[in-house]
Amino acid sequence: MANGPVNVKLEIPAGLYLYADGDFDNGIIAHEYAHGISTRLTGGRKNSSCLIAPEQMGEGWSDWIALMMQIKSGDVGETAKGIGTYAINEKTTGGGIRSFPYSTNMTINPLTFANTNGKTFIYTDKTTQVKTELVEPHDVGEVWAATLWDLTWAYVGKYGFSSDIYSGTGGNNKVMRLVLDAMKLQPCNPSFIQARNAIISADQATTGGQDYCLIWKVFARRGLGVNASSGSNTGNDTNIAAINDQVEDFTEPAAIPNCTLAVNKYLNSDKIGIYPNPSPKGVVYIHTNDFTGKLNIQVVDLAGRIVYRSVDVEFNSDSSFEKEINLNQLQKGIYIIKVSNQEINFTEKLFIK
């Protein structure tokens, strides 16, 4: 240097992020933050050990919330969305760190419930070198995230998109509220099926089942239909047998509220009435106005459990088109009452005081 100037050229090679740390990846930060949300809401605020079962979906909720935090006007569900692309030096269009990028297009992301089977890895203890086979939660969770991403775009397709994440009324706002409400309803260590049922119950509790049909179609498409089974789902990530017994099914319910609107001539409340509501003593009357025929009556709690069922209940002029049901065995709270047959689908929130 004493003999003359030294020329130095600093440049960043094209296509390479020299500081591609996960701390600078919005998706990863949102993903990790979301673990706190799902852990806190599942099983109640005083229990932080309710996402340890083999089928736990914590990684799935986190991926989904990360995607939700980055969705913007003009996006479409079929576009491939990778998780962690920045951290592994990929463009935003890259595949990311999951088996497939997220997309509603099943040629891009073909995952279904059956793909949760056999998702394990070998963990080696650094001190003892003992090897243990464990459930791989990211591989399990990405199936759940793919399903929730489908659900998001089904809601956006129905209700539109809002860029206001705080006060918006778009489909993205509605589905976020729905999934968070469902976390509060699902049991400790839920299976995929129980988490699905919690989402259906949350929709029933908040809208009376307004999107019941839409929700079922989405779940059935990813193999979480009516006859799907989670198997045992007991223990923790060391119970390998419990992550090898899931059975997928693509069947939608034959008749569910708001899914047969073309023949739902008795859907309106002026055709079917439930009273008194709230019911101070648990005795409820169902009035059908001028309907003659048989109806099925079902009451479910907010966890999705059927707590009352009566089939082929006859309504006619002899009974003044009215029937009494006694629910005094139920605890005080909020329930969903359903009255249905092939052409009637009526759902209402029921309060027992």
ABEGO torsion letter per residue (X at the ends): XAAEBBBBBBBBBBGBBAABBAAABAAAAAAAAAAAAAAAABGEAABAAABABAABAAAAAAAAAAAAAABBBGBBAABBBBBGAAAAGBBAABAEABABBBBABAAABABBAAAABGBBBBBBBAAAGBBBBBBBAAAAAAAAAAAAAAAAAAAAAAAEBBABAAABABAAAAAAAAAAAAAAABBBGBBAAAAAAAAAAAAAAAAGGAAAAAAAAAAAAAGABAABBAEAGBEBAABAAAAAABBBBABBBABBBGABAAABAAABAAABBBOBOBBAAGBBBBBAEABBEBBBBBBBBAAGBBABBBBGBBBBAAAGGBBBBBAAABBBEBBBBBBBBAABBBBBBBBBX
